[in-house]
Amino acid sequence: MQVHDVGIVGGGIVGLATASALMRQELPNLVVWEAESRPAAHQTGHNSGVIHSGLYYRPGSKKARTCVRGRQQLLEFCERREIPVDRCGKVVVATVPEQLPALQELERRGQANGLRGVKRLNAEQLTDHEPHVRGVAGLHVPETCIVSYPAVARALVEELREGGASVNAGARVVALERDASKWRVTTTAGEFAVRRLVNCAGLHADRVARLAGIKTGLQIVPFRGEYYRLREERAHLVRHLVYPVPDPRFPFLGVHFTRRIDGGVEAGPNAVLALRREGYRWRDVSLRDVTAMATFPGFWRMSLRYWRVGWDEVRRSLSKRRFVEDLRALIPELEQDDVEPFGSGVRAQAVDSKGHLIDDFRVEIHDHAVHVLNAPSPAATASLAIGEEIARLVETL
Ligand SMILES: Cc1cc2nc3c(=O)[nH]c(=O)nc-3n(C[C@H](O)[C@H](O)[C@H](O)COP(=O)(O)OP(=O)(O)OC[C@H]3O[C@@H](n4cnc5c(N)ncnc54)[C@H](O)[C@@H]3O)c2cc1C
């Protein structure tokens, strides 16, 4: 059996970006396994398509560092590969005076993270940027862009294959075994052997880590984000991207309006517990996934801590009226009939045994393997920078 230098579990944008960075390090003898029939089938293919600027993240955190660098690398990659990017910018809107301190903190973080052109807006200037949006103040963030992440993933796969890497779709990793010099990898598409392993399995990263024999103390809890779309004749209500000031208790950004690179305006996503790791609808339920949550003490501690926010999210998920009411905080003239349901995505959120939602990216090294255990938003934006950092860690194995 051929022994590859490095094997990467997961053909989402983090796995593909890691493979790409390894290839640039003259390690072309790579193999990528993707469980689904095509790369980018889960988080990467169901996200908002935003290239984040780095505004939100605690200065010094991995998110801040890799988002700012990754954004630049991604823009260069898209230019080289002729992938359309719209540098539309966004506004973050304080709808009530109580949100002004949080808005100021975002401005401070933006400056600390080296963002360019962030500008405070008063209510009137806000209306100049977004005539239909109402708020007491805002931040204009010109560096935020939109892109199609599946298009980026396709371009990465093309480059990997051209460079000699083996990218295998329909190959779910089901067993891992380490002997003295290599990993024996059993997939649904056959057996492989690799010297070093990288786990970028997204919604299944904790399970792949367990297959590799490590105890991380973390579990992935899936949070579904549901979207509505503005009807075509009302899409003019949003010119760029419009975000609320996020709720600091929760690691999600709050429902926002996002232009899509292929046209149209999305509203969402919310954040409800999914009953299956690929639970894109309420009726998608997995006994295995529900049991895994129910037997994890961290899940119950998390539920106790966040039950009120969680309950509000469930009610908003089940009622279009509530969803639209929340959106009306940003655009008061929005009517129920202005929006229609438009798909969903599921976030892989790592939770520790104390019930804390892990905020920053989490990457761990164990036994000739690198495990990416938490890569939530903005990991798509940051992917090329994350990939480079992982590739450097792989060199040390
Ligand atoms: C609703 C939503 C909106 C978001 N919006 C944004 C945004 O606008 N901007 C941004 O930067 N980020 C955004 N994010 C976050 C971003 O999409 C993710 O952080 C990023 O896509 C993570 O990439 P990944 O490769 O780690 O995971 P994934 O894309 O989920 O890829 C993991 C892959 O591993 C595969 N896999 C799993 N188990 C196995 C196995 N055993 N064997 C083989 N393969 C396996 C899966 O099939 C999957 O394809 C959003 C996420 C969601 C869900």
The ligand as a Gaussian input file, in Angstrom:
#p B3LYP/6-31G(d) Opt

LIG

0 1
 C      -25.035000      29.260000       9.016000
 C      -23.575000      29.583000       8.946000
 C      -23.150000      30.841000       8.511000
 C      -21.790000      31.136000       8.469000
 N      -21.375000      32.314000       7.913000
 C      -20.046000      32.529000       7.740000
 C      -19.580000      33.658000       7.013000
 O      -20.362000      34.415000       6.451000
 N      -18.243000      33.868000       6.923000
 C      -17.331000      33.012000       7.496000
 O      -16.128000      33.274000       7.415000
 N      -17.739000      31.915000       8.154000
 C      -19.069000      31.635000       8.256000
 N      -19.502000      30.498000       8.869000
 C      -18.512000      29.585000       9.397000
 C      -17.830000      28.784000       8.306000
 O      -18.742000      28.343000       7.315000
 C      -17.150000      27.588000       8.963000
 O      -16.367000      28.061000      10.033000
 C      -16.242000      26.853000       7.980000
 O      -16.954000      26.522000       6.814000
 C      -15.683000      25.612000       8.637000
 O      -15.043000      24.850000       7.655000
 P      -14.640000      23.363000       7.955000
 O      -13.853000      22.891000       6.788000
 O      -14.021000      23.294000       9.312000
 O      -16.031000      22.591000       8.113000
 P      -17.000000      21.969000       7.008000
 O      -17.222000      22.874000       5.879000
 O      -18.210000      21.492000       7.748000
 O      -16.180000      20.736000       6.462000
 C      -15.932000      19.559000       7.206000
 C      -16.027000      18.413000       6.240000
 O      -15.626000      17.214000       6.889000
 C      -16.388000      16.162000       6.348000
 N      -16.348000      15.029000       7.287000
 C      -16.912000      14.940000       8.511000
 N      -16.634000      13.743000       9.069000
 C      -15.852000      13.067000       8.175000
 C      -15.254000      11.792000       8.182000
 N      -15.372000      10.938000       9.210000
 N      -14.535000      11.416000       7.094000
 C      -14.390000      12.261000       6.025000
 N      -14.945000      13.490000       5.982000
 C      -15.672000      13.892000       7.042000
 C      -17.775000      16.773000       6.200000
 O      -18.568000      16.067000       5.283000
 C      -17.449000      18.181000       5.751000
 O      -17.480000      18.351000       4.353000
 C      -20.844000      30.171000       8.914000
 C      -21.267000      28.911000       9.325000
 C      -22.622000      28.599000       9.294000
 C      -23.048000      27.210000       9.653000

